[in-house]
Amino acid sequence: MRIGQSRIAVVTGGTTGIGLATARRLLKGGHRVAIFSQRSESVAAAQQSLETEHPPERVLARTVDLVDASAITSFFREVERVWGTPGILVCNAGISPKGRSGAVEFSEISLREWNEVLAVNLTGTMLCCQAVGPGMIRNGFGRIILLGSVAARTRPKIAGASYVASKAALAGLSKALIGPYSPSGITINLVAPGRILTGMTGAKDDASNRAALSRIPIGRLGEPDDVAAVIEFLTSEDAGFVNGAVIDVNGGEVVPN
């Protein structure tokens, strides 16, 4: 795979799971990587881990809440000031509220929860895409990857309605960005993971994971690096003609028409 020149990458929710695996791959590929999360303890742990593997000057880690528009603006201004214009944006951060026995029942979803999920998963992503747009257009290059979900590709079996709605909306956002961004050399794609073993999905032997495993023809649950490998390809020079795609990474659990 042709990685191309070293670039500046931003990975939201880059401190755990798929985000951290993506940050590792991009750093290994020679890029400078800025990550953020709303949890300061996970930011500190991820920064320490990444800086033991790569030069500290190629890692920037901050605590940022995606519902805080001014904090997002400040973060991207800092990246620009320290390194320059990001050429890669991976919008991985997201939340999925859980009830006592899994996803919150539709009848029990509060307006506060609904608004919070859309604010983080959808509006926060939109603000990040707005923040990188002008610089990418100016430089004539950009790779934007949004993280969707298998739950928005079929009838959801586990995820709640607020999460599913937010992820389905991201598929629409990825297509809407093509018009204003792609004529300037910016590609926008969405990766839709299936059942991936992260903190959000719980332990491997949880009942929901065992049920998911029975539906996956490949015979195993996904690992964060399975998704990160696809994201890494989409950031590369070789992926320059892949644009507006939705790429499923679910082991064959769901095969949309």
N, C-alpha and C positions, 0 to 999 in steps of 0.2 A: 504493500500500500504506500502510495506517494504522500507523505505527510506535508511536504512543502516547507515554506519558511516558518521560523519560530514566530508565534503570534501571542497576543494577550487574550486570555480566556477568562470568562466569568461563569461560575457555576453556582446557581442559587440552591440552597439546601445542600451545600457541598461538604457537609461535615460528617455525614453518616450514609450508609446504604449505597444506593445507586449514585448519588452525588459525589460521595467520597471516592468510590471506585472510578468514576469519570475523571475526577481531579487527578488521581494517581496516573491514569493512562495519559492524560494530556501533559502532565509534568514529565513523564517518561518520554513523551514524544518531543520534548524540547520547548514546550510553551511555558509562558509565565501564567500562573493561575491564581485568580482571586476568588475566594469562596465566602459565603456568608450564611448565617442561620440566626434564628431568633433566640437560641439557647446558648448563653455564654459559655457554659461548661463544655458543650460539645464543640464549640468553636476552638476553645483552648486545647482540647484533646486532639482534634483534627490537625490543628496547626503544629502541635508538637510532633505528631506522627509523621506528617508530610515533611517537616523540616529535618527529621532524622534521615529521610530518604533522598532529599534534594536540597540544593543550596537555599538557605532562608530568603535570599533576595529574590527568589522566583516564586515565593508564596506570600499571599496577602490574605489574611483571615479576619473577618469582622463580625460583630453582632449587629444584625439588622432585622427589623420586624417588617415583613412585607405589607402590613396594613398601614405602615407609616410612610407616606409618599415623600416627605421631606428627608427621611432617613435613606430611602432608596436613592434620591437625587444626590445626597451627600456622599454616599458610597461610590457611585459612578464618577463623581467629580474627583474623589480621592484617587481612584484607579487611573483616571486620565492624568492627574497631576504627577503621580508617582511613576507610571509606566508609559502612558499614552492611550490611544484609542483601542478599545477591545475589538478584536476581529472575530471572536467566537463568544456566543452566549448560549448557555445551556440552562433552560428554565426547568429545574427539577423540584424545587420546593413545593410542598403541598401538605394539606392536613386532611384527615378522614376521621371525624368524630365517631366514637363507639359508645354503644349503650351497654346494659348489663350482660346481654347475650349476643354481642356482635354489633352490626350496624343499627343505628337508631331507626326505629320504625317511622315510616312516613308520617303517620298521624301524630307522632310525638316530636317532630322536628320543630324547634322554636324559630321564630324569625331571627333572633339573635344568632343562632347557630348557622342558619342558612346564609345570612349576610356575612358572617365571619369566614365560612368556607369559600364563598365566591370572592371575598376580598383578598384572601391569601392566594387561592389557586388560580383565579382568573384575573382579577384587577391587578394584583401584584405582578403577575407575568406581563400583562399589558404595559405597565409602567416601566418594567425592565426593557421591554422591546422598544419603547419610545426613547429610553435613555441612550441606547446604543445606536439607534437609527442614524442620526445626523453624522456621526463619526464614520460609520460603515459606508454611508453614501459618499462621503467626502473621499474616503480611501478607495472606493470602488471594489470593496470585498467585504463579505460577511457570511458567517454561518450561524444561523439561529435554529436551535433544536428545542422544541417544547416536549414535555413529558405528559402524555395522555394516559390512558388505561384501557385494558381489555374490558373493564366494566362499562365503558361507554361505547363499546363496539358490539355488544350483544345484550341480552336480557341479564342484568346483574344478579349474581347469586349471593353475594356477600355485602358489597358496598352499599352505602346509604344514598338516598336520592340527591342530597346536596353535593356529595362528592361526584356522583355520576354526572349530574348536570354541569358541574364545573369542568370536568374533563371533556365532556362532549363539546362544550363551548370553546375549549382550547383548540379543538380540531377546526372549528370555524374561524377562530382567530388566525391560525396558521395559514389558512387559505386567503384571508383578507389582507394579510401582510405582503402577499406576493406582488400585488399591483403597485404599491408605493415603494417597495424595496428591491425587488428582483431586477428591474432594469439597471440598477447600479451594482450588479454583481453579487447580490445577497441572496442566499438560498434559505428557505424556511421549511423545515420538515418536522413531523411529529412522530415520536416513538411511543408505542402503546404496550407497556409491559403487561405480562400476565401475572401469575402468582410467583413473586420474587421474595426470597427470604431476607427480609429487612425487619427493623424494629416495628414498622407499621403492620406487618403481617403476622408477627408473633413467632413462637417457637415452631420448629420443624414438625413436632409431633402433636401440635394443636389439632383439634377436630376439624377446623376449617381447612387447614393445610392438608390433612389426610384426605378430606373429601376432594380438594382440588387436585391432589396427586392422582386420584383415580380417573380424572378426566383428561390427563395429559399423556398423549400417546408416546412421547419420548421417554416417559418413565421416571422423571425426576422433577423436583421443583427448581425454579430458576435461582440463580445467584446474581448479586448486583453486577458482577463483572460481565455476565451475559449481555446485560443491557448496555453497560459502559462500552463494550466492544463495538456495538452498533453505533452508538453516539460518536465514538472516536472516528469511525469511518465517515460519518456524515460531516465531520469537521474538516476532513482532509481535502486536498486538491483533487483527488480521484473522484470525489462525490460532487463535483461542480455542476453536473447535469441532473442531479437528483434534487427535485424541487417540488414542493407541494405534496410530498408523499406522506402516507401514514404507514409506518412500518411496525408490524406486530412482532413482539418477542414473547411468545407464550408457550413454546414447546408443542404447538399444534392443538392446544386446548380449545381455541376458537379460530375458525378459518372463515372470515367474512367473504361474501361473494364479491 
